[in-house]
Amino acid sequence: MVRTVNVIPDTTAPVITLNGASTIDLNVGANYIEQGATATDDLDGDITASIVIAGDVVDTNTAGTYLVTYDVSDAAGNSATQVVRTVNVIPDTTAPVITLNGASSIDLNVGDVYTEQGATATDDLDGDITASIVIGGDTVNTNAEGTYIVTYNVNDTSGNAAIEVTRTVSVVNVPTDVIIHEGYFETGWDGWIDGGSDCARRADAARSYENSYSIRIRDNSGTASSMTSPSFNLSSFNEVEFNFYFYAVSMEVGEDFWLQYNDGSGFVTVRTWARGTDFVNNAFDNFIVTLSVSQFNLSSNAQFRLICDASGNNDQIYIDQVVIIGRGGNAALFKTNEPKKVLDVTENVIVNNVLKVYPNPVKGDILNIKTSKGGTMSFRIINALGQIVSTGKTSKEIIVDQLEEGMYFIEVTEGADKMMKRFIKD
């Protein structure tokens, strides 16, 4: 008997299965990780280790389509159907983003310093590219009035340009106010000279506009009925404003007091104020006198004098809160961002409305304000540099917790009345 054994050749090809997707999309610069594939054969079993990966080398720094091939053969030489993975490296078309440091619009006075605050830039692929920002446009010249446009640009490594960002710097020639002198007389004469027997520094809160002390002048004893300022250098100013408050007692109709000015050649009377015409008794009053360089010699050794010209010792003027302001000077000790007077009080307004500020100094967070008329008031607080640091409306108190320690002025407007007080924040 014969047994026939037929040995059938292996003609079944192995099968390749990809690990992961057959199509992968990557951004330029991303990492490509080869996930490989598996291979099985009906006779040889797992022949994954025999897979040959070939085709294109994926370069993720260069946009394009890359074909990765996977091939394998079993021990009988049967080749699997080639499997292909498509890797699309997508070009970077996303622009970086620029963000300004600070405001996009800056206002400066002529002569101020412009400090470039720069910007930051980020890119979805490159990350922080702030160091690549190019600052261009106009060169800011704070000595010349004008509007300057500063530009900020950046590109990522793929050449994508960010949207240009600009900063507008406006340099304006704002009239500069300088406080030359302040006399409040709370701790002394503040540099003023006692004229003599009919002039005295008095503690009389009822007749002192600002706090408790003022200078009383009386009678008509010439220099003895006067108070004289220290010498000031006014030569750099176009005009000088003399601003003061006073309280009159027992002045008869027609009796007056004067403001005199001395440019070094002697005192001359520049203004007079008479009871019945310009002021009344028993009320606070405010006058402002402006001396222009076109009318007066604003000299380097100038003085002011307030002198009473009444008829007896009971005829009295109490002088307080004397503020002398230079305008149009070369340096600003007291500046404002507004093109108007910092101490803007209407001339020759009888102040029947009295402002009280307490506690002064203020040690806590609340400054109480009160007027004799009462009601809602508008206010603004001005620091020692002339900057308006707070504004608003109130009927009794102001939150001052944001103020740093120092001296401030509070200007209160109530109807037609405008009043000012100095206070200290401890």
Sine and cosine of phi, psi and omega as CSV:
sin_phi,cos_phi,sin_psi,cos_psi,sin_omega,cos_omega
0.00,0.00,0.63,-0.77,-0.03,-1.00
-0.90,-0.43,0.76,-0.65,0.10,-0.99
-0.98,-0.20,0.78,-0.62,0.02,-1.00
-0.98,-0.19,0.83,-0.55,0.02,-1.00
-0.93,-0.38,0.90,-0.43,0.04,-1.00
-0.99,-0.14,0.90,-0.43,0.05,-1.00
-1.00,-0.03,0.95,-0.31,-0.09,-1.00
-1.00,0.04,0.80,-0.60,-0.02,-1.00
-0.90,0.44,0.53,-0.85,0.04,-1.00
-0.98,0.21,0.92,-0.39,0.01,-1.00
-0.86,-0.51,0.16,0.99,-0.02,-1.00
-1.00,-0.03,0.85,-0.53,-0.02,-1.00
-0.97,0.24,0.52,-0.86,0.10,-0.99
-0.93,0.36,0.19,-0.98,-0.02,-1.00
-0.84,-0.55,0.75,-0.66,0.03,-1.00
-0.98,-0.21,0.72,-0.69,0.06,-1.00
-0.83,-0.56,0.84,-0.55,-0.01,-1.00
-0.93,0.37,0.61,-0.79,0.26,-0.97
-1.00,0.06,0.82,-0.58,-0.01,-1.00
1.00,0.07,-0.12,-0.99,-0.10,-1.00
-0.97,0.25,0.45,-0.89,0.04,-1.00
-0.99,0.15,-0.28,0.96,0.07,-1.00
-0.76,-0.65,0.81,-0.59,0.00,-1.00
-0.83,-0.56,0.75,-0.66,0.06,-1.00
-0.95,-0.31,0.79,-0.62,0.00,-1.00
-0.77,-0.63,0.55,-0.83,0.16,-0.99
-0.98,0.19,0.46,-0.89,0.09,-1.00
-0.83,0.56,0.73,-0.68,0.01,-1.00
1.00,-0.07,-0.22,0.98,0.02,-1.00
-0.97,0.25,0.26,-0.97,0.02,-1.00
-1.00,-0.01,0.70,-0.72,0.11,-0.99
-0.97,-0.22,0.84,-0.54,0.03,-1.00
-0.94,-0.35,0.86,-0.50,0.00,-1.00
-0.95,0.31,0.88,-0.48,-0.05,-1.00
-1.00,-0.03,-0.25,0.97,0.07,-1.00
0.96,0.27,-0.29,-0.96,-0.03,-1.00
-0.42,-0.91,0.13,-0.99,0.10,-0.99
-0.86,-0.51,0.42,-0.91,0.02,-1.00
-0.66,-0.75,0.70,-0.72,0.03,-1.00
-0.76,-0.65,0.52,-0.86,0.01,-1.00
-0.77,-0.64,0.53,-0.85,-0.08,-1.00
-0.91,0.42,-0.46,0.89,0.00,-1.00
-0.95,-0.30,-0.69,0.73,-0.09,-1.00
-0.99,0.12,-0.23,0.97,0.01,-1.00
0.98,0.21,-0.72,-0.70,-0.06,-1.00
-0.99,0.16,0.92,-0.39,0.01,-1.00
-0.86,-0.51,0.53,0.85,-0.01,-1.00
-0.82,0.57,-0.61,0.79,-0.07,-1.00
-0.90,0.44,-0.27,0.96,-0.03,-1.00
-1.00,-0.05,-0.04,1.00,-0.03,-1.00
-0.90,0.43,0.70,-0.72,0.08,-1.00
-0.96,-0.28,0.89,-0.46,0.03,-1.00
-0.99,-0.12,0.82,-0.57,-0.06,-1.00
-0.58,-0.81,-0.43,-0.90,-0.04,-1.00
1.00,0.02,-0.58,-0.82,-0.07,-1.00
-0.98,0.19,0.54,-0.84,0.16,-0.99
-1.00,0.05,0.86,-0.51,-0.08,-1.00
-0.97,0.25,0.88,-0.47,0.05,-1.00
-0.94,-0.35,0.98,-0.19,-0.09,-1.00
-0.97,0.23,-0.07,1.00,0.10,-1.00
-1.00,0.06,-0.13,0.99,-0.02,-1.00
-0.81,-0.59,0.84,-0.54,0.00,-1.00
-0.90,0.44,0.59,-0.81,0.04,-1.00
0.35,-0.94,-0.02,-1.00,0.04,-1.00
-0.93,-0.35,0.81,-0.58,-0.05,-1.00
-0.88,-0.47,0.72,-0.70,0.01,-1.00
-0.95,-0.33,0.89,-0.45,0.03,-1.00
-0.98,-0.22,0.80,-0.60,-0.07,-1.00
-0.96,-0.26,0.48,-0.88,0.00,-1.00
-0.75,-0.66,0.85,-0.53,-0.03,-1.00
-0.73,-0.68,0.48,-0.88,0.07,-1.00
-0.36,-0.93,0.47,-0.88,0.09,-1.00
-0.77,-0.64,0.53,-0.85,0.06,-1.00
-1.00,0.05,-0.03,-1.00,-0.07,-1.00
-0.90,0.44,-0.40,0.92,0.01,-1.00
-1.00,0.08,-0.02,1.00,0.01,-1.00
1.00,0.03,0.16,0.99,0.04,-1.00
-0.97,0.22,0.80,-0.60,-0.03,-1.00
-1.00,-0.07,0.73,-0.69,0.09,-1.00
-0.94,0.34,0.40,-0.92,0.13,-0.99
-0.91,0.41,0.81,-0.59,-0.04,-1.00
-0.85,0.52,0.68,-0.73,0.08,-1.00
-0.94,-0.34,0.63,-0.77,-0.06,-1.00
-0.82,-0.57,0.71,-0.70,0.13,-0.99
-0.95,-0.31,0.77,-0.64,0.02,-1.00
-0.99,-0.14,0.83,-0.55,0.03,-1.00
-0.91,-0.41,0.92,-0.39,0.04,-1.00
-0.99,-0.15,0.91,-0.42,0.09,-1.00
-1.00,-0.07,0.95,-0.31,-0.15,-0.99
-1.00,0.08,0.74,-0.67,-0.02,-1.00
-0.90,0.44,0.54,-0.84,0.04,-1.00
-0.98,0.22,0.92,-0.39,0.02,-1.00
-0.88,-0.48,0.12,0.99,-0.01,-1.00
-1.00,0.00,0.85,-0.53,-0.03,-1.00
-0.97,0.23,0.53,-0.85,0.11,-0.99
-0.94,0.35,0.19,-0.98,-0.04,-1.00
-0.84,-0.55,0.74,-0.67,0.03,-1.00
-0.97,-0.24,0.70,-0.72,0.07,-1.00
-0.82,-0.58,0.82,-0.57,0.00,-1.00
-0.94,0.35,0.60,-0.80,0.27,-0.96
-1.00,0.04,0.81,-0.59,-0.01,-1.00
1.00,0.09,-0.14,-0.99,-0.10,-0.99
-0.97,0.24,0.45,-0.89,0.04,-1.00
-0.99,0.11,-0.19,0.98,0.03,-1.00
-0.69,-0.72,0.79,-0.61,-0.03,-1.00
-0.79,-0.61,0.74,-0.68,0.06,-1.00
-0.94,-0.33,0.78,-0.63,0.01,-1.00
-0.77,-0.64,0.48,-0.88,0.17,-0.99
-0.99,0.11,0.45,-0.89,0.11,-0.99
-0.83,0.55,0.76,-0.65,0.00,-1.00
0.99,-0.11,-0.24,0.97,0.06,-1.00
-0.94,0.35,0.23,-0.97,0.03,-1.00
-0.99,-0.15,0.77,-0.64,0.10,-1.00
-0.99,-0.14,0.83,-0.56,0.04,-1.00
-0.94,-0.34,0.87,-0.50,-0.01,-1.00
-0.95,0.31,0.87,-0.50,-0.05,-1.00
-1.00,-0.03,-0.23,0.97,0.08,-1.00
0.96,0.27,-0.28,-0.96,-0.03,-1.00
-0.41,-0.91,0.12,-0.99,0.10,-0.99
-0.85,-0.53,0.39,-0.92,0.02,-1.00
-0.63,-0.78,0.69,-0.72,0.05,-1.00
-0.77,-0.64,0.51,-0.86,0.01,-1.00
-0.76,-0.65,0.56,-0.83,-0.07,-1.00
-0.90,0.44,-0.46,0.89,0.00,-1.00
-0.96,-0.29,-0.67,0.74,-0.09,-1.00
-0.99,0.11,-0.24,0.97,0.00,-1.00
0.98,0.20,-0.70,-0.71,-0.03,-1.00
-0.98,0.20,0.92,-0.39,0.01,-1.00
-0.86,-0.51,0.51,0.86,0.00,-1.00
-0.82,0.57,-0.62,0.78,-0.06,-1.00
-0.90,0.44,-0.28,0.96,-0.03,-1.00
-1.00,-0.06,-0.05,1.00,-0.02,-1.00
-0.89,0.46,0.70,-0.71,0.08,-1.00
-0.96,-0.29,0.89,-0.46,0.02,-1.00
-1.00,-0.08,0.84,-0.55,-0.04,-1.00
-0.66,-0.76,-0.51,-0.86,-0.03,-1.00
0.99,0.15,-0.56,-0.83,-0.07,-1.00
-0.98,0.20,0.53,-0.85,0.18,-0.98
-1.00,0.03,0.86,-0.51,-0.08,-1.00
-0.96,0.27,0.87,-0.49,0.05,-1.00
-0.92,-0.40,0.98,-0.17,-0.08,-1.00
-0.97,0.24,-0.02,1.00,0.11,-0.99
-1.00,0.00,-0.10,0.99,-0.02,-1.00
-0.82,-0.58,0.80,-0.60,0.01,-1.00
-0.90,0.43,0.65,-0.76,0.03,-1.00
0.33,-0.95,0.02,-1.00,0.05,-1.00
-0.93,-0.36,0.81,-0.59,-0.06,-1.00
-0.89,-0.46,0.71,-0.71,0.01,-1.00
-0.94,-0.34,0.91,-0.42,0.05,-1.00
-0.99,-0.16,0.76,-0.65,-0.07,-1.00
-0.95,-0.31,0.48,-0.88,0.01,-1.00
-0.73,-0.68,0.84,-0.54,-0.03,-1.00
-0.70,-0.72,0.45,-0.90,0.06,-1.00
-0.35,-0.94,0.50,-0.87,0.11,-0.99
-0.86,-0.51,0.53,-0.85,0.14,-0.99
-1.00,0.06,0.00,-1.00,-0.07,-1.00
-0.93,0.38,-0.28,0.96,0.06,-1.00
-1.00,0.01,0.00,1.00,0.03,-1.00
1.00,0.01,0.09,1.00,0.04,-1.00
-0.96,0.28,0.79,-0.62,-0.04,-1.00
-1.00,-0.07,0.73,-0.68,0.10,-1.00
-0.94,0.35,0.39,-0.92,0.14,-0.99
-0.91,0.42,0.79,-0.62,-0.03,-1.00
-0.87,0.49,0.71,-0.70,0.07,-1.00
-0.94,-0.35,0.61,-0.79,-0.03,-1.00
-0.80,-0.60,0.43,-0.90,0.14,-0.99
-0.83,-0.55,0.76,-0.65,0.01,-1.00
-0.99,-0.15,0.85,-0.53,0.02,-1.00
-0.91,-0.41,0.91,-0.41,0.00,-1.00
-0.98,-0.21,0.86,-0.51,0.04,-1.00
-0.96,-0.29,0.89,-0.45,-0.07,-1.00
-0.86,-0.51,0.47,-0.88,0.00,-1.00
-0.99,-0.10,1.00,0.08,-0.04,-1.00
-1.00,0.05,0.75,-0.66,0.07,-1.00
-0.81,0.58,0.72,-0.69,-0.09,-1.00
-0.98,-0.18,0.81,-0.59,0.08,-1.00
-0.98,-0.21,0.70,-0.71,0.02,-1.00
-0.81,-0.58,0.82,-0.57,0.12,-0.99
-0.98,0.22,0.92,-0.40,0.00,-1.00
-0.99,0.13,-0.62,0.78,-0.08,-1.00
-0.41,-0.91,0.56,-0.83,0.13,-0.99
-0.74,-0.67,0.79,-0.62,0.05,-1.00
-0.84,-0.54,0.93,-0.36,0.02,-1.00
-0.91,-0.42,-0.33,0.94,0.20,-0.98
0.92,0.40,0.32,0.95,-0.01,-1.00
-0.96,0.27,-0.54,0.84,-0.04,-1.00
-0.90,-0.43,0.03,1.00,-0.01,-1.00
0.27,-0.96,-0.36,-0.93,-0.06,-1.00
-1.00,0.07,-0.11,0.99,0.00,-1.00
0.79,0.61,0.62,0.79,0.08,-1.00
1.00,-0.03,-0.22,0.98,-0.01,-1.00
-0.97,0.26,0.42,-0.91,-0.09,-1.00
-0.96,-0.28,0.78,-0.62,0.06,-1.00
-0.94,0.35,0.87,-0.50,-0.06,-1.00
-0.95,0.32,-0.48,0.88,-0.01,-1.00
0.45,-0.89,-0.53,-0.85,-0.18,-0.98
-0.91,0.42,-0.42,0.91,-0.03,-1.00
-0.97,-0.26,0.41,0.91,0.08,-1.00
-0.71,-0.70,0.72,-0.69,-0.03,-1.00
-0.39,-0.92,0.51,-0.86,0.14,-0.99
-1.00,0.04,0.83,-0.55,-0.14,-0.99
-0.83,-0.55,0.61,-0.79,0.15,-0.99
-1.00,-0.02,0.98,-0.19,-0.05,-1.00
-0.49,-0.87,1.00,0.04,-0.10,-0.99
-0.88,0.48,-0.51,0.86,-0.03,-1.00
-0.93,0.36,-0.42,0.91,-0.05,-1.00
-0.92,-0.40,0.08,1.00,0.02,-1.00
-0.97,-0.24,0.86,-0.51,-0.09,-1.00
-0.91,0.42,-0.66,0.75,-0.07,-1.00
-0.92,-0.38,0.98,-0.22,0.05,-1.00
0.94,0.34,-0.75,-0.66,-0.27,-0.96
-0.93,-0.37,-0.39,0.92,-0.12,-0.99
-0.92,-0.39,0.50,-0.87,0.10,-0.99
-0.45,-0.89,0.11,-0.99,0.04,-1.00
-0.97,-0.26,0.83,-0.56,0.01,-1.00
-0.99,-0.16,0.81,-0.59,0.17,-0.99
-0.90,-0.44,0.55,-0.83,-0.09,-1.00
-0.51,-0.86,0.14,-0.99,0.13,-0.99
0.87,0.50,-0.42,-0.91,-0.01,-1.00
-0.58,-0.81,0.82,0.57,-0.07,-1.00
-1.00,-0.06,0.42,0.91,0.00,-1.00
0.92,0.38,-0.75,-0.66,-0.02,-1.00
-0.85,0.52,-0.52,0.85,0.00,-1.00
-0.91,0.40,-0.32,0.95,0.03,-1.00
-0.98,-0.19,0.44,0.90,-0.12,-0.99
-0.74,-0.67,0.29,-0.96,0.18,-0.98
-0.81,-0.58,0.73,-0.69,-0.12,-0.99
-0.86,-0.51,0.71,-0.70,-0.05,-1.00
-0.97,0.24,0.27,-0.96,0.22,-0.98
-0.92,0.38,0.11,-0.99,0.01,-1.00
-0.99,0.14,0.63,-0.77,0.01,-1.00
-0.82,-0.58,0.53,-0.84,0.12,-0.99
-1.00,-0.05,0.97,-0.25,-0.03,-1.00
-0.97,-0.24,0.14,0.99,-0.20,-0.98
-0.93,0.37,-0.32,0.95,-0.05,-1.00
-1.00,-0.06,0.02,1.00,-0.10,-1.00
-0.96,-0.26,0.49,-0.87,0.08,-1.00
-0.99,0.11,-0.49,0.87,0.08,-1.00
-0.42,-0.91,0.38,-0.93,-0.01,-1.00
-0.77,-0.64,0.71,-0.70,-0.01,-1.00
-0.95,-0.31,0.80,-0.60,0.06,-1.00
-0.95,-0.30,0.92,-0.40,-0.15,-0.99
-0.83,-0.55,0.81,-0.58,-0.01,-1.00
-0.48,-0.88,0.32,-0.95,0.10,-1.00
-0.91,-0.42,0.43,-0.90,0.04,-1.00
-0.44,-0.90,0.22,-0.97,0.03,-1.00
-0.69,-0.72,0.83,-0.56,-0.06,-1.00
-0.99,-0.16,0.64,-0.77,0.03,-1.00
-0.76,-0.65,0.82,-0.57,0.15,-0.99
0.87,0.49,0.33,0.94,0.08,-1.00
-0.95,0.31,0.77,-0.64,-0.01,-1.00
-0.99,0.13,0.36,-0.93,0.00,-1.00
-0.83,0.55,0.79,-0.62,0.00,-1.00
1.00,-0.06,-0.36,0.93,0.06,-1.00
-0.95,0.32,0.57,-0.82,-0.16,-0.99
-0.64,-0.77,0.07,-1.00,0.20,-0.98
-0.64,-0.77,0.34,-0.94,-0.20,-0.98
-0.81,-0.59,0.42,-0.91,0.26,-0.97
-0.94,-0.33,0.81,-0.58,0.03,-1.00
-0.89,-0.45,0.42,-0.91,-0.02,-1.00
-0.74,-0.67,0.64,-0.77,0.00,-1.00
-0.79,-0.62,0.90,-0.44,0.03,-1.00
-1.00,-0.04,0.17,0.99,-0.04,-1.00
0.92,-0.39,-0.24,0.97,-0.03,-1.00
-0.96,-0.29,0.10,0.99,0.02,-1.00
0.83,-0.56,0.40,-0.92,-0.04,-1.00
-0.98,0.19,0.71,-0.70,0.10,-0.99
-0.80,-0.61,0.56,-0.83,-0.01,-1.00
-0.99,0.15,0.81,-0.58,-0.03,-1.00
-0.96,-0.29,-0.42,0.91,0.06,-1.00
-0.48,-0.87,0.54,-0.84,0.15,-0.99
-0.77,-0.63,0.50,-0.86,0.03,-1.00
-0.74,-0.67,0.80,-0.60,-0.08,-1.00
-0.93,-0.37,0.62,-0.78,0.08,-1.00
-0.92,0.40,0.71,-0.70,-0.03,-1.00
0.99,-0.10,-0.47,0.88,0.03,-1.00
-0.97,-0.24,-0.71,0.70,-0.11,-0.99
-0.93,-0.37,-0.39,0.92,-0.03,-1.00
-0.42,-0.91,0.18,-0.98,0.06,-1.00
-0.83,-0.56,0.25,-0.97,0.07,-1.00
-0.98,0.21,0.38,-0.93,0.17,-0.99
0.88,0.48,0.62,0.79,0.07,-1.00
-0.46,-0.89,0.58,-0.81,0.09,-1.00
-0.96,0.29,0.60,-0.80,-0.03,-1.00
-0.65,-0.76,0.40,-0.92,-0.03,-1.00
-0.70,-0.71,0.73,-0.68,0.09,-1.00
-0.78,-0.62,0.56,-0.83,0.10,-0.99
-0.81,-0.59,0.79,-0.62,0.05,-1.00
-0.86,-0.50,0.77,-0.64,0.02,-1.00
-0.94,-0.34,0.81,-0.58,0.05,-1.00
-0.97,-0.24,0.88,-0.47,-0.02,-1.00
-0.99,-0.13,0.53,-0.85,0.01,-1.00
-0.90,0.43,-0.35,0.94,0.03,-1.00
-0.97,0.24,-0.27,0.96,-0.03,-1.00
-0.91,-0.41,-0.43,0.90,-0.06,-1.00
-0.75,-0.66,0.43,-0.90,0.11,-0.99
-1.00,0.09,0.98,-0.19,0.03,-1.00
-0.99,0.15,1.00,-0.01,-0.21,-0.98
-1.00,0.00,0.02,-1.00,-0.01,-1.00
-1.00,0.04,-0.09,1.00,0.01,-1.00
-0.70,-0.72,0.79,0.62,-0.11,-0.99
-1.00,0.07,0.49,-0.87,0.07,-1.00
-0.67,-0.74,0.41,-0.91,0.11,-0.99
-0.87,-0.49,0.45,-0.89,0.04,-1.00
-0.61,-0.79,0.72,-0.70,0.16,-0.99
-0.95,-0.32,0.81,-0.59,-0.13,-0.99
-0.71,-0.70,0.71,-0.70,-0.01,-1.00
-1.00,0.02,0.65,-0.76,0.03,-1.00
-0.75,-0.66,0.92,0.40,-0.03,-1.00
-0.97,-0.26,-0.64,-0.77,-0.05,-1.00
-0.62,-0.79,0.03,1.00,0.01,-1.00
-0.17,-0.99,0.15,-0.99,-0.06,-1.00
-0.91,0.41,-0.41,0.91,0.00,-1.00
-0.99,0.17,-0.18,0.98,0.02,-1.00
-1.00,0.03,0.96,-0.29,-0.25,-0.97
-0.74,-0.67,0.56,-0.83,0.12,-0.99
-0.80,-0.59,0.80,-0.59,0.04,-1.00
-0.97,-0.23,0.89,-0.45,-0.08,-1.00
-0.99,-0.15,0.71,-0.70,0.01,-1.00
-0.48,-0.88,0.30,-0.95,0.04,-1.00
0.71,0.71,0.91,0.42,0.07,-1.00
-1.00,0.03,0.87,-0.49,0.01,-1.00
-0.81,-0.58,0.83,-0.55,0.00,-1.00
-0.94,-0.35,0.83,-0.56,-0.09,-1.00
-0.86,-0.50,0.75,-0.66,0.13,-0.99
-0.99,-0.11,0.63,-0.78,-0.06,-1.00
-0.81,-0.59,0.68,-0.73,0.01,-1.00
0.99,0.12,0.39,0.92,0.00,-1.00
-0.99,0.14,0.06,-1.00,-0.04,-1.00
-1.00,0.03,-0.37,0.93,-0.02,-1.00
-0.79,-0.61,0.52,-0.85,-0.07,-1.00
-0.89,-0.45,0.96,-0.28,0.16,-0.99
-1.00,0.06,-0.35,0.94,-0.08,-1.00
-0.59,-0.81,0.97,-0.22,-0.12,-0.99
-0.88,-0.48,0.34,-0.94,0.08,-1.00
-0.73,-0.68,0.52,-0.86,0.07,-1.00
-0.99,0.11,-0.01,1.00,0.01,-1.00
-0.97,-0.26,0.61,-0.79,-0.03,-1.00
-0.99,0.16,0.52,0.86,0.06,-1.00
-0.78,-0.62,0.04,-1.00,-0.04,-1.00
-0.89,0.46,0.62,-0.79,0.10,-0.99
-0.94,0.34,-0.73,0.69,0.03,-1.00
-0.98,-0.17,0.99,0.11,-0.15,-0.99
-0.99,-0.15,1.00,0.08,-0.01,-1.00
-0.90,-0.44,0.75,-0.66,-0.06,-1.00
-0.90,0.44,0.74,-0.67,-0.03,-1.00
-0.94,0.35,0.63,-0.78,0.15,-0.99
0.88,0.48,0.70,0.71,0.12,-0.99
-0.95,-0.31,0.84,-0.55,0.03,-1.00
-0.94,0.33,0.82,-0.57,-0.07,-1.00
-0.99,-0.11,1.00,0.09,0.09,-1.00
-0.99,0.13,-0.24,0.97,0.04,-1.00
-1.00,-0.10,0.87,-0.49,-0.11,-0.99
-0.96,-0.28,0.74,-0.67,-0.01,-1.00
-0.99,-0.13,0.76,-0.65,0.10,-0.99
-0.89,-0.46,0.69,-0.72,0.00,-1.00
-0.80,-0.60,0.81,-0.59,-0.03,-1.00
-0.38,-0.93,0.43,-0.90,-0.16,0.99
-0.95,0.33,0.44,-0.90,-0.02,-1.00
-0.61,-0.79,0.96,-0.28,0.15,0.99
-0.93,0.36,0.45,-0.90,0.05,-1.00
-0.99,-0.16,0.86,-0.52,-0.06,-1.00
-0.99,-0.17,-0.35,0.94,-0.01,-1.00
-0.99,-0.15,-0.52,-0.86,-0.08,-1.00
-0.98,-0.20,-0.11,0.99,-0.12,-0.99
-0.84,-0.55,0.79,-0.61,0.14,-0.99
-0.96,-0.29,0.86,-0.51,0.02,-1.00
-1.00,0.01,0.69,-0.72,0.08,-1.00
-0.78,-0.63,0.59,-0.81,-0.06,-1.00
-0.52,-0.85,0.67,-0.74,0.10,-0.99
-0.89,-0.45,0.37,-0.93,-0.02,-1.00
-0.93,0.38,-0.40,0.92,0.03,-1.00
-0.99,0.10,-0.49,0.87,-0.05,-1.00
0.96,0.27,0.14,-0.99,0.02,-1.00
0.94,-0.33,-0.07,-1.00,-0.02,-1.00
-0.99,0.13,0.70,-0.72,-0.05,-1.00
-0.82,-0.58,0.54,-0.84,0.22,-0.98
-1.00,-0.03,0.58,-0.81,-0.01,-1.00
-0.63,-0.78,0.38,-0.93,0.23,-0.97
-0.61,-0.79,0.62,-0.79,0.01,-1.00
-0.94,-0.33,0.76,-0.65,-0.08,-1.00
-0.87,-0.49,0.77,-0.64,0.01,-1.00
-1.00,0.08,-0.03,-1.00,-0.10,-1.00
-0.94,0.33,-0.20,0.98,0.07,-1.00
-1.00,-0.07,0.04,1.00,0.00,-1.00
1.00,0.10,0.15,0.99,-0.01,-1.00
-1.00,0.04,0.71,-0.70,0.06,-1.00
-0.98,0.19,0.91,-0.41,-0.13,-0.99
-0.97,-0.25,-0.21,0.98,0.01,-1.00
-0.33,-0.94,0.63,-0.78,0.08,-1.00
-0.64,-0.77,0.32,-0.95,0.06,-1.00
0.29,-0.96,-0.26,-0.97,0.04,-1.00
-0.75,-0.66,0.56,-0.83,0.01,-1.00
-0.37,-0.93,0.26,-0.96,0.10,-0.99
-0.90,-0.44,-0.20,0.98,-0.03,-1.00
-0.41,-0.91,-0.47,0.88,-0.09,-1.00
-0.51,-0.86,0.38,-0.92,0.00,-1.00
-0.75,-0.66,0.71,-0.71,0.09,-1.00
-0.99,0.17,0.85,-0.52,-0.06,-1.00
-0.86,-0.52,0.37,0.93,-0.05,-1.00
-0.91,0.42,-0.37,0.93,-0.03,-1.00
-0.99,0.11,-0.14,0.99,-0.04,-1.00
-0.99,0.16,0.66,-0.75,0.11,-0.99
-0.98,0.21,0.26,-0.96,0.03,-1.00
-0.90,0.44,0.64,-0.77,0.03,-1.00
0.48,-0.88,-0.14,-0.99,-0.02,-1.00
-0.99,-0.11,0.63,-0.77,0.00,-1.00
-0.67,-0.74,0.33,-0.94,0.19,-0.98
-0.92,-0.40,0.65,-0.76,0.16,-0.99
-0.91,-0.42,0.82,-0.57,0.02,-1.00
-0.94,-0.33,0.84,-0.54,-0.08,-1.00
-0.90,-0.44,0.74,-0.68,0.06,-1.00
-0.89,-0.46,0.83,-0.55,0.02,-1.00
-0.73,-0.69,0.97,-0.23,-0.10,-0.99
0.90,0.44,-0.81,-0.58,0.02,-1.00
-1.00,0.04,-0.09,1.00,-0.05,-1.00
-1.00,0.00,0.70,-0.72,0.08,-1.00
-0.77,-0.63,0.83,-0.55,-0.10,-0.99
-0.74,-0.67,0.43,-0.90,-0.04,-1.00
-0.67,-0.75,0.64,-0.77,0.08,-1.00
-0.69,-0.73,0.50,-0.87,0.13,-0.99
-0.99,-0.11,0.60,-0.80,0.11,-0.99
-0.58,-0.81,0.32,-0.95,-0.03,-1.00
-0.91,-0.41,0.73,-0.69,0.10,-0.99
-0.97,-0.23,0.91,-0.40,0.04,-1.00
-1.00,-0.04,0.00,0.00,0.00,0.00
